[in-house]
Every structure is written in C-alpha cells, then in structure tokens.
Amino acid sequence: MVYKTAQAIPLAFLGVPYEAVLWIYVFGTFWGHFNHANLPWHIGPARYLFNSPRMHRWHHDASTEGGPAKNFGIVLSLWDWLFGTAFWPQNREPERLGYPGDKEMPQHFGGQMAWPLNRLLR
C-alpha cells in the first residue's frame, strides 16, 4: 500500500485523472503478482520493456552470479536494461531462489515475524 501510494501521489499532483491512476495501480499490482507467480512463461521481445516471471526469478537468485543487485523492475524491465542491472541467462533457470542468510530464517510463522527483531538485538 505504501509503495503504490507513493506512486499515486505525484500522479495526482500532476493532474492525472483518478481513473488513470486507478488503472495504473491495478495493472501494476496485477503485473507484480504475475512476476511472482514463478511461471516459466516467456513474453518474447516485450521482455525489453516489461518484466516477466522468468526474468524476475533471477532477481531472487540465491547466487551472486550477475552481481547481487539485478532485475529490480517490478513492471518495467526497461529501467534494468537502460541502467545495466538486467541479468537473464536465456538458456537456464537459477539453481536456487533465496537471499544471503536465508538459511538462518526460522521455518515457523512466529519465528519469522520475530526474526528481524532478534537480529537487531544481537
């Protein structure tokens, strides 16, 4: 909610009609969920404009292959291609999804909710 509100406020100040802001919100939310669906779908040449589940998997790659900072676009991959953060080997998938230190993450819900506090207190 915070992220989408931060997107909508500047559009509202610029006078963009609320209907358009609503559709931007709906499309952005849909596309973000689509990218996290972990589907092997390919979107062809549109990959240079829009992010896809196959490209977004590499954002969640547990290795540092391609650098630790890659594929930030939620909807638009265009920014990653322009700023050099795009990484997408076309012929394979990441070996493991995750993040540095994910082995420390508790497996039960309560532990996961307390985990950031435990790390802070150490």
N, C-alpha and C positions, 0 to 999 in steps of 0.2 A: 504494500500500500504506500509506503513512504517513497519508494523508488518511482512508482507511477505518478504519484502526486507531484514529485519534484519535476517530472517531465511535463505534466499538465499545466502547472502554474505559469511558466514562461509562455506557453502557447496561449493561455487565457489573456495574459497581459498584452500579447501581440494582436489580440482581437480575433484569433481563430475561432470560428463558430463552435459552440459546445458540442454540436452533433459530430463535427470532425474530430474534436478532442476525444469524444466517446469512442469513435471508430478506431482511432489510433490506439487507444487504451485496449480495446477489445482485440484488435489484430496483434498488438504487441504481446498481450497475455497469451493468446492462442499460440503464437509462434514460439514463445518461450517454453510453453508446455510441450509443444511439438518437438522442440530440440532436446528436451529432457526425456522424451519417450523411449530413448535407446533403441530406435529402429534403424535397420540398415539401409534406409531409403536414400537414394541419390536424386538431386534436383538438377542435374545436368549443368549447362552453362550458367544457370541462375545462381550457382554456388559463389560466383564472384560478387554478387550483390546481397544475397540472403544467406544466413547461416542455416545449417541443416543438422539433423541428428548425427550424421556420420562425421561432420567436421567438429561438432561440439564435443563428441567423445574425446577428441584429442585435447580439449581444454581440461578434461577431468583425468587425463593420463597420469598414472602414478609415477612414471619415469620422468627424468629431466630431458629426455630426447626432444629436440626442437626448442630447448630452453624451458625454464619453469613458468614463464609468462607467455601464454599463447591463446589465440582464439577467444577474445573477450566479447565479441559481438553477440548480443542476445538475439536480435532480429537481423541486423545488417552485418554481413561479413566484410562488406566493402571497406570499413574502417581498418580491419585487420590486414587486408591486402594493401591498403594505402600506407599504413604505418609499420609494416614489416613484422607484425605479430601473428600472421597467418601461418599455420603449420598443419599440413594434411597430407600424409603419405596416402596416395590413392589406392595402392595395391594391398593394403593390410589394415588391421584394426589395432588399437593399443592392446598390449599384453594384459594390463591390469588397470582398472579405474581406481582412483583414490587420490590421496594427497600426502605430503610428507607428514609423518607422525600419526597416520590413521590407524596404525596397529595399536596405539595407546587408547583409542576410543572404546569406552565400555559398550557392551553388547545390549544392555537393557536400557529402557527409556529414561528412568530416573537418573542413572549414571551419566547418560548422555546430556541431560539437562544440567547436571551439576558439574560436568567436565570443565567448562570454561572457568568456573569459579575455583575449582581445585587447582588448575594450572596457574591461576592468578595468585593464589595463596602460597604456592610453593616458592 
